[in-house]
Amino acid sequence: MAAFSTLNLAPALLESVAAQGFDTMTPVQAQSLPPILAGRDVIAQAATGSGKTAAFGLGVLQALEIETAAVQTLVLCPTRELADQVGQAIRMLATHVPNIKLLTLCGGVPMRPQLASLAHAPHIVVGTPGRVLAHLKRASLDCGRLRRLVLDEADRMLDMGFGEDIDAIVGRLPSERQTLLFSATWPDAIREVSRRLQREPVEVTVAAAQDRPAIAQSFYKVGANDKSEVLCALLSQGATAPDDHPRALVFCNTRAEVARVAQLLSARGFDALALHGERDQRDRDEVLLRFINHSCAVLVATDVAARGLDIAELPQVISYDIARDVDTHVHRIGRTGRAGASGTAATLCTPGEAYRAERLAEELKTALSWQSPPKLEPVTPLTAPNRTLVIGGGRKDKLRPGDILGALTGEAGLDADVIGQISIQPTRSYVAIARGQAPSALARLRDGRIKGRRFRAHELRGD
């Protein structure tokens, strides 16, 4: 596969790519980046985890005019979680490019802080259609000088009912622009969107076999009263697998079941958290962050809450409740086996759900692999290797990851290898610390200073 160095990218962007350990391009990057950099419209079929964010992110950053204080790029995503991930990925690509302002605009949070941030126009806006449209209608978001529009996971946006919002947004954008459309599938509705919004787009198709390896799927017939025991047994198998940090994503069909299963697992000693739509947005963000930074070992979620999640190195997905349709089933198992890693997907099926399994087999045109449920030996719970500390300061306080890392390895005297992911938010920062070192790290943060200032700090706990 071709190297990034073969592209006409700015040295600062090549430096960022190299710093993240990327040498060669993924198939979607190799096919889409050249036309993107040439200013062409592109419609690309590629799943989450294929490297598409870096493809359009590098294209956006390469064409950016930093001295022009105006919104030049708008990226629309179906969910807040995906928008946050996309925003963070673009920020990482822009690490060595000074003075770039990126703003995330999503629902579920108050408008007032967003209005304050929009007082000084960002270069890039990443957001969900509903909140972006709300800002456009009240004229708090000015896209009069916009040059690029990106629709990420366009099929999911249409599935979630954002079609009218997207049309309303596009009606408020300049007609002379580059439009990039990324979608996991190309149903007729996506083709129609492309016809309306794009001009002679370059088509890029990345086969599923190129995006990820085959995922080992297993189905288990279980009694309704035995599901929790079988779940614990499957998770215990993961705990003894040769993985440094075993994690699992468990899907349930209802919010109530998510809360019940997460509570059950916690009572059995698993580091488990629940992710569903009834939690407020900060709680949802913090739950997801803890799972990503290895401060949580089992994430129990509804399908809606898990839309758009791109979690690297996730070896195990379990459907505690069998999916209601084939698209949802495919989305679930697609959370594992990413970026060349291996993955397993298990589905529990009670006698009352047998018809759903038969329908899956029919629509997938394949025989399902039925296995005998594992016997529950003494439970070996999945536990998280890290704990997450929260610091009461963020981007508005001019904090950067290096500032926190320096405070912990300098004054606090911690070894760098016990410090995990650092995430900087507008008013808060999160840092993952090896669980055995978390108490001392917290005490030192409370007693010490970051950039000469004292900040409140506490450990993120509870569900």
PEBEL-V828313 format. One record per run of one state. SS is the DSSP state (a for helix, b for strand, c for the rest). FROM is the first residue (numbers start at 1). TO is the last residue. If there is no record, write none. Layout:
SS/FROM/TO
SS/FROM/TO
//
This chain:
c/1/2
b/3/3
a/4/6
c/7/10
a/11/19
c/20/23
b/24/24
c/25/26
a/27/37
c/38/41
b/42/45
c/46/51
a/52/63
c/64/72
b/73/77
c/78/79
a/80/93
c/94/101
b/102/105
c/106/110
a/111/118
c/119/123
b/124/128
a/129/137
c/138/147
b/148/151
c/152/153
a/154/159
c/160/162
a/163/170
c/171/177
b/178/183
c/184/187
a/188/197
c/198/201
b/202/205
c/206/207
a/208/211
c/212/215
b/216/221
c/222/223
a/224/239
c/240/247
b/248/251
c/252/254
a/255/267
c/268/271
b/272/275
c/276/280
a/281/292
c/293/297
b/298/301
c/302/315
b/316/319
c/320/325
a/326/333
c/334/343
b/344/349
c/350/350
a/351/364
c/365/369
b/370/371
c/372/385
b/386/391
c/392/394
a/395/397
c/398/400
a/401/409
c/410/415
a/416/418
b/419/424
c/425/428
b/429/434
a/435/447
c/448/449
b/450/450
c/451/452
b/453/453
c/454/456
b/457/459
c/460/463
//
